[in-house]
Amino acid sequence: MRATALLRDLGQSLWLDNITRDLIDNGKLKYYIDELSITGVTSNPTIFDHAIKGSNAYDAAIVEEAKKCKTWEDVFFELAIADVQRAADLLSETHTTTNGVDGWVSIEVPPSLAYETEGTIAAAQLLSRRVNRPNVFIKIPGTPEGLAAVEEMIFSGIPINITLLFSPEQYSDAADAYLKGIERRIAADMPAAVPSVASLFVSRWDVAVQERVSEDLRGKLGVSVAARVYARYRGILADPRWQRAFNYGALPQRLLWASTGTKHPNASPTYYIDALAVPFSINTMPDVTLNALADKDRAPQLMNTDTTAAEMLLTRFAYLGIQVETLGRELQEAGATSFQTSWDELMDLLVSRHSELTRSR
């Protein structure tokens, strides 16, 4: 049996951190679902930028949508929503058989709204209506402004993937925003079951400090922070406040490991998968990581939930001047900037591709 299936049997969901039209058209996404135990798909502006840049599968749609849409942002969302809907349909059976635990696809609001609450609310509502699938998460960044929007969206009943979380404190704030929305629904006598995931980015921690630490500490910061977050996750789910909400029918907000592709050239491609195997969580991974895991016939060992070793490592990082909360804020800001850069490049790509296509006709 493949390690992907074994890991799934241990209680961790495997989601693909990629979506392209080619991946859907050529049947590879269905293969990943049927054979490699993939039960969800995530996307972001960088993924769509690479998808459109690396394929001519979007060319005809770019020309047609440009005739109908007012802005290039509208053109992009027409392209992206079509992909997301098809992926969601492929995962609809998974969504049904897992009673909504799995089978999700995520699509993100424009990154320019990362620090705008009202704009995020309006964009999330519009995206949810346009996608019109029961198994699609709207991704909202976990900035303070984004979390205010998350509370409103959960209260309105829209499933949300809270993205760009890095530190334990950011995770706790995201969990609190989710629960506040649920508690408002309970107080208003509305059904409490609104799904959500909280996405913690892992590998970017290690990229950020790799030139500042000794060789024996490289690759250790991300998994140590993740261990602290997982302990907090378990504690939150056991908290009486959350358990009261569960008694009204609320769903646990699941923890998702994001940014798990290996960045260091000497590290195993499954390094973060091997380190973060824990039940009742999600690991979302790029194709290369998924295929490397599928080539194995043994599942990773479950992560030790005793955080003593992780805390000792974090103490060593602190001695070097690396403070988790401070660096977490910097990483979140850098992540928002990076997604905005990808978004700008994506808009430029649509303009240039459209110009090339219409000149050739």
Secondary structure, 3 states (H helix, E strand, C coil): CCHHHHHHHCCEEEEECCCCHHHHHCCHHHHHHHHCCEEEECCCHHHHHHHHHCCCCCHHHHHHHHHHCCCHHHHHHHHHHHHHHHHHHHCHHHHHHCCCCCCEEEEECCHHHCCCHHHHHHHHHHHHHHHCCCCEEEEEECCHHHHHHHHHHHHHCCCEEEEEECCHHHHHHHHHHHHHHHHHHHHCCCCCCCCEEEEEECHHHHHHHCCCCCHHHCCCHHHHHHHHHHHHHHHHHCCHHHHHHHHCCCCCCEEEEECCCCCCCCCCCCHHHHHCCCCCEEEEECHHHHHHHHCCCCCCCCCCCCCHHHHHHHHHHHHCCCCHHHHHHHHHHHHHHHHHHHHHHHHHHHHHHHHHHHHCC
